[in-house]
Amino acid sequence: MNKIYYLKTCNTCTRIIKELNLPSDVVLQDIKSEPITVKQLDDMAKLAGSYEALFSKRAKLYKEMDLKNQELTEKDYKHYILEHYTFLSRPVLIYNNSIFIGNSKKVTALAKEAIHG
């Protein structure tokens, strides 16, 4: 299934979604109103190669909880992402079994290329 995990209140997410000009078969999931399930996160991690790849070290809570001074394991990354949606690096697009994580220009360009060829 083609899907994008995003935050409706995030201007960057909404800008990227508009920029990608998503086809109608892409399902949008606002992770604040519809939290990520364990299975969804496991599927994302399989495509991404790790939970750490999905984890946002720019999240406000990351600094507040002083996580940068702790040695986090894959289990920790999974736990934090499931515990609070802000720990997911957004947006996450899964398209034709490829995953695009985050909002960098490079990732957005690669996602566009995958969608529109």
N, C-alpha and C positions, 0 to 999 in steps of 0.2 A: 504494500500500500504506500502510495506517495503521500507524505505528510510533512507539515511544518509545525514545530513546537515554538511558540513565541509568547510574548507578553503584550496583551492588547494595549496596555498603558505605556508601553515603551515606544517612543517616537522613532528610535533607530529601527526597531523591528518592523513597524508599520511602513517606514520609508523603504526598507529592503524588500518587503513583500510587494509593494507597488512597483518597485524597480524590476523585480524578477518577472512580473507579468505572468503569474502562475496559471497553468492550465486548470481547467475545471475539475480534473481528477485529483488535485492536491487537497487533502483535508487539513483544515487549520485547527489547531488545538491551543487555546489560551491556557497556559499552564497554571495561572492563578485560579481561574474558575473551574478548571478541569485538571486536577493534579496528575502528574506522570505516575503511571503504575510501575510496579517492580518489573513486570514483563517488558513494558515499553523501554525502560531504562536498560535492562539487560540486552534487548535487541539493539539499542543505540550503541551500547558499549562494544558489542560484537562487531558492528560495522566500523566503529571508531578505533578499535584496538585496545581501549582502556576506558575506565571511568574517569581517570584524570584528564583525558582529552576532552571530556564533556564538562569539566569543572571550571567554573569562573573564579579566577583568583582576583578579579576586579570587584567582586561583590562586596558591598558594604559590611556584611556580616563576617566576611573573611578577615577583615581588618579588626572589627570589633571583638571577635572571638580569639584574636591573636593566633590564628591558624598557621600563619606564615612561619612562626617559630616552633611549629610542631612537625614531626615527621609523619605525614599522612600516608596511609596504605590505600590500596584499591578499595578495600572494605570501607574505609573512612570516607573516601570520595563518594561512593555509592550511598552511604548513610546520609551524608550532608545534602546531596542532591535530592534525595527522597524526603528529607526532613523539611527543607525549605527551597521553594522554587527559584529563589535568586541565585542559588549556587549553580544552576545550569547555564552554561555559556550560550547566549541566545543571539539569533534564532538558530534552531537546528532543523535542517531540511533533509528529509530522506526522500530520494528520488531515484527510481529504478535501481534500488539496492546500493546506491552511493549515498554517502553522508557528507553534509556540508555544515560545519560548526562555526558559529560566531559571526561577527559582523565586519570583518576586515574586507577591504576592497578586493583583495585577491580571492578570498572565499566566495564573495558575491559574484565576481566575474566567472569563476569556475562553475558555480551553480547555474548562472545564466547560460553558459555554454552547454551544460548538461541538459538543460530544459529545452533550449531553442536551437541547439546544434550550431 
